[in-house]
Amino acid sequence: MDFLLQGLLTAIDLLLTRDAETFSAIHATLVVSSYSLITSLTLGLPLGFCLGHFDFRLKRPARVVVDTLLSLPTVFVGLVVYALLTRKGPLGDWGLLFTLPGIAIGLTVLALPIVVALSATAVESMDRKLRLTLLSLGADRRQLFLGTLWEARHGILAAAITAYGRVMTEVGIAMMVGGNIKWQTRTITTAIALETNKGEFAMGIALGLVLLAIAFAVTVSVSFLRRRT
């Protein structure tokens, strides 16, 4: 139990002394998580709305595909994105391999099915009379879309926080696509894996507690926003 206490003390010391390496990993984690969340929400909310709101012939197969992608192995995502971004890949000229934007692309692939599936579920669980009510009030397509999303805002917030928690704690994609480069692409999760492999359990626990503190802060912020809305 001593190393657990030592990890807690080390975490406090790293934060109070503003350790440069620790804050570099925190910065990288927040950057890639935020970029991937914004992108997945931008793409996933319209897709989730269409999947949950409209009835079309291939709706059931599409839903099966989306639900299957929820359990997509992160190592496989990292492998595919690595293959796309490597010099021999179709996106190799972009120079995104071993960069934070490259990690964000992989995390977006991971978060997108979560946003689509949960937002579609939120839309499907709404009162069917809402659409008729909005149309009777003269709402156009844009207003119908925004009005439906507003009524389903709590489910969408749940989708956002679930996706954010998934990408923020991801290791495989960040390790494979980012390369775990110190001061550049090393995130908190990859730093934890590195320190643990080196036998630095106290440092690993400290970084884990920092990650937990960030997750707690995000959850509290979302809960406050939910109460305000």
C-alpha positions in Angstrom: 0.0 0.0 0.0 3.0 2.3 0.4 3.3 2.8 -3.4 -0.3 3.9 -3.6 0.3 6.6 -1.0 3.5 7.5 -2.7 1.6 7.8 -6.0 -0.9 10.2 -4.4 1.8 12.4 -2.9 3.7 12.3 -6.2 0.5 13.4 -8.1 0.1 16.4 -5.7 3.7 17.3 -6.1 3.6 17.1 -9.9 0.6 19.4 -10.0 1.8 21.9 -7.4 5.3 22.2 -9.0 3.8 22.3 -12.5 6.1 19.6 -13.7 6.8 20.3 -17.4 6.7 16.7 -18.6 3.4 16.0 -16.8 1.7 19.1 -18.1 3.0 18.3 -21.6 1.2 15.0 -21.4 -1.9 16.7 -20.0 -1.9 19.2 -22.8 -1.5 16.5 -25.5 -4.4 14.6 -23.9 -6.7 17.5 -23.8 -5.9 18.6 -27.4 -6.5 15.3 -29.1 -9.6 14.5 -26.9 -11.1 17.9 -27.7 -10.4 17.8 -31.4 -11.8 14.3 -31.8 -14.9 15.1 -29.7 -15.7 18.3 -31.7 -15.2 16.4 -35.0 -17.3 13.4 -33.9 -20.1 15.6 -32.7 -20.1 17.6 -35.9 -20.3 14.5 -38.0 -22.2 12.2 -35.6 -25.1 14.4 -34.5 -26.6 14.8 -38.0 -26.0 11.1 -38.8 -27.6 10.1 -35.4 -30.5 12.3 -36.0 -31.2 10.8 -39.5 -30.7 7.3 -38.1 -33.1 7.8 -35.3 -35.7 10.2 -36.9 -36.3 8.9 -40.4 -37.5 5.5 -41.5 -35.8 4.1 -44.6 -35.2 0.7 -46.1 -31.7 0.1 -44.9 -32.3 1.6 -41.4 -32.0 -1.7 -39.5 -28.8 -2.9 -41.2 -27.3 0.6 -40.7 -28.2 0.4 -37.0 -26.6 -3.0 -36.7 -23.4 -1.7 -38.3 -23.3 1.3 -36.0 -23.9 -0.8 -32.9 -21.2 -3.3 -34.0 -18.7 -0.4 -34.4 -19.2 0.4 -30.7 -17.1 -2.6 -29.9 -14.4 -1.8 -32.5 -11.0 -2.8 -31.2 -8.9 0.2 -30.6 -5.7 -1.5 -31.7 -7.4 -2.3 -35.0 -8.4 1.4 -35.4 -4.8 2.4 -34.7 -3.5 -0.1 -37.3 -5.9 1.1 -40.0 -5.2 4.8 -39.3 -1.4 4.1 -39.2 -1.7 2.4 -42.5 -3.5 5.4 -44.0 -1.1 8.0 -42.6 2.2 6.2 -43.2 4.3 7.3 -46.1 3.2 4.4 -48.2 -0.5 5.1 -47.4 -3.0 7.2 -49.3 -2.7 10.0 -46.8 1.0 9.8 -46.3 1.7 13.2 -48.0 -0.2 15.0 -45.3 2.5 14.3 -42.8 0.1 13.4 -39.9 1.7 10.3 -38.6 3.3 10.8 -35.1 1.4 14.1 -34.7 -1.4 15.2 -32.4 -3.8 15.7 -35.4 -3.0 12.1 -36.5 -4.0 10.8 -33.1 -7.2 13.0 -33.2 -8.2 11.3 -36.5 -7.9 7.9 -34.9 -9.8 8.9 -31.8 -12.5 10.5 -34.0 -13.0 7.1 -35.7 -13.4 5.6 -32.3 -15.8 8.2 -30.9 -18.0 8.6 -34.0 -20.0 5.4 -33.6 -20.7 6.2 -30.0 -22.1 9.6 -30.8 -24.2 8.3 -33.7 -25.6 5.3 -31.8 -26.4 7.2 -28.5 -27.8 10.3 -30.3 -30.0 8.0 -32.5 -31.3 6.3 -29.4 -32.0 9.6 -27.8 -34.0 10.7 -30.9 -35.9 7.4 -31.1 -37.0 7.6 -27.5 -38.6 11.0 -27.9 -42.4 11.6 -28.3 -43.4 10.9 -31.9 -45.8 13.8 -31.7 -42.9 16.3 -31.4 -42.3 16.2 -35.2 -45.9 16.9 -36.0 -46.0 19.7 -33.4 -42.9 21.4 -34.9 -44.2 21.1 -38.4 -47.6 22.5 -37.4 -45.9 25.5 -36.0 -44.2 26.1 -39.4 -40.8 24.7 -38.6 -38.5 24.2 -41.6 -36.0 21.3 -41.9 -33.3 23.2 -40.0 -35.6 24.2 -37.2 -36.9 20.7 -37.0 -33.4 19.3 -36.7 -32.4 21.9 -34.0 -35.7 21.5 -32.1 -35.3 17.7 -32.0 -31.7 17.9 -30.8 -32.7 20.4 -28.1 -35.4 18.1 -26.8 -32.9 15.2 -26.9 -30.2 17.3 -25.3 -29.8 15.2 -22.2 -29.2 12.0 -24.3 -26.8 14.0 -26.5 -24.9 15.2 -23.5 -24.6 11.6 -22.3 -23.3 10.6 -25.7 -20.7 13.4 -25.6 -19.4 12.5 -22.2 -19.3 8.8 -23.0 -17.3 9.6 -26.2 -15.0 12.0 -24.4 -14.3 9.4 -21.7 -13.6 6.8 -24.3 -11.1 8.9 -26.3 -9.4 10.5 -23.2 -8.5 7.1 -21.7 -7.4 5.4 -25.0 -4.0 3.9 -25.2 -3.7 1.8 -28.4 -4.4 4.5 -30.9 -2.3 7.1 -29.2 0.6 4.7 -28.9 0.5 3.4 -32.5 -0.4 6.6 -34.4 1.3 9.1 -32.0 4.5 7.0 -31.3 4.6 8.2 -27.6 7.1 10.9 -28.4 8.2 12.9 -25.4 7.1 16.5 -25.3 5.2 16.0 -28.6 2.7 13.2 -28.7 3.0 11.5 -25.3 -0.5 11.5 -23.7 -1.3 10.7 -20.1 -2.3 7.1 -20.9 0.8 6.4 -22.9 2.9 7.9 -20.2 1.2 5.7 -17.6 2.0 2.6 -19.8 5.6 3.7 -20.1 6.2 4.5 -16.5 4.6 1.2 -15.4 6.8 -0.7 -17.8 9.8 1.0 -16.3 8.8 0.0 -12.8 7.9 3.6 -11.8 4.6 2.6 -10.2 4.4 5.8 -8.1 4.6 8.0 -11.3 2.1 5.8 -13.1 -0.4 6.1 -10.2 0.2 9.8 -10.1 -0.6 10.2 -13.8 -3.6 8.0 -13.4 -4.9 10.2 -10.6 -4.4 13.3 -12.8 -6.4 11.6 -15.5 -9.1 10.7 -13.0 -9.2 14.3 -11.8 -9.6 15.6 -15.4 -12.5 13.1 -16.0 -14.1 14.2 -12.7 -13.9 17.9 -13.7 -15.5 17.1 -17.1 -18.3 15.2 -15.5 -19.0 17.9 -13.0 -19.0 20.5 -15.8 -21.5 18.5 -17.9 -23.7 17.9 -14.8 -23.7 21.7 -14.2 -24.5 22.4 -17.8 -27.4 19.8 -17.7 -28.9 21.5 -14.7 -28.7 24.9 -16.3 -30.4 23.7 -19.5 
